[in-house]
């Protein structure tokens, strides 16, 4: 059942982004969706609304880019509680370091292996 819920939650998050790009009267690019979903995930997490979605949807809520915003917000909140004001500057990066490192490494490997045509 957890796989089905993850599929439903993840699919709904992706569908929302696609509907925003398709149905808004002005040009919304994938970059707008990226920034909006990271910000939205962080805001919903800070308000305590994204945590229950993670509990229900598991990977379906943590894998999309809104889950990255959730991780940033949770890391920041935990670091502020542990280290005070200075934790606000390091907590989000510490919590998401694995994802950031993977993006850099895989981006570098793709740039080395493939030659863009254009």
N, C-alpha and C positions, 0 to 999 in steps of 0.2 A: 504493500500500500504506500510506503514511503517513496518508492520510485515514481508511482503515479502522481502523488502530490508534488514531488519535485518537478516533474514534467509539466504539470498544470501551472504551477506558480511561475516557473521559468518561462513557459510559453506565454503566459499573460503579461509578464513584464516586457518580453520582446514584442508582443502584439501592441502594447501601449506605445512603445517607441515608434513602431512602423505606422500606426494610425496617426500619431502626431506628425510624422513626416508627410504622410499622404493627404491628410485632411485639413491642414492649416493653410490659410490663404497666402501666406508668404513662404519664401524658400527656407525650410528648415533642413539643415545638413546633418549628416551623422555626427559631426563635431558638436553641433548644438545639443543633440541627444546625449552624447557622451558627457558633456559638462552638466547638463540638466539632471541626468540620472545619478552621477556621482554626488552632486549637490543635494538632490532629493533624498538619496539614500542616507547621507550624513544628517540631514535635517530630521528625517523620519526616525533615524536611530537615536538622535539626541532627545527627541520627544517620546521615546519609548515605544514607537509604533512599528519599527522594523524588526525588533527582536522577536515578537510573536510570529511574524511572517517567516523568520528563519527557523523557528521551532516547528512550524507547520510544514514549510516547503524544503527545508534542509538545503541541499546543493542548488535547488531551483531558485533559491533566494540569494545564495552567497556567490554563485558563479557569475551572474550578470554584473554589469558594471555598477549597478546600484549597491551590490554587496561590497564593492570596494569602498564606496562612501560610508557604508555601515562600519566596515573594519577601521577606517580612518577615525570616525567619530568615537567608536568604542575604545580604540587604543589611546586616543587623546583623553577621554574621560578617566580611564584607568590610570594613566600616567599623572594626571592632575591630582587625583586622589592620593597617589603614592609619593609624588615628588613636588607637589605644589604647582605654582605658576609656571615654572620652567618645564614641567611635563607637557604643557600645551604645545611646546615647540618640537618635542621629540617623540611624543607618544604615538601619533598617527603614522609617522615614518617607521618607527620600530615595529608597530603592529602589521604593517603592510610591506615590510622589507623583502620578504620572499617573492611576492608578486611583482614588485618593482624590479628586483634583480632578474627574474625570469623574463620580463618584458625587454630589458636591456640586452640580455644574452641572446634571446631568440631573435630579436631585431637585428643584432649584429650578425648572427649566423645567416639569417635570410639575406642580408645585404651582401655578404661575402659570396654566398652560393648562387644568387640569381642576378642576372643583368637586366635591368628594366629596359623595355623598348619604348621609346617615345621621343 
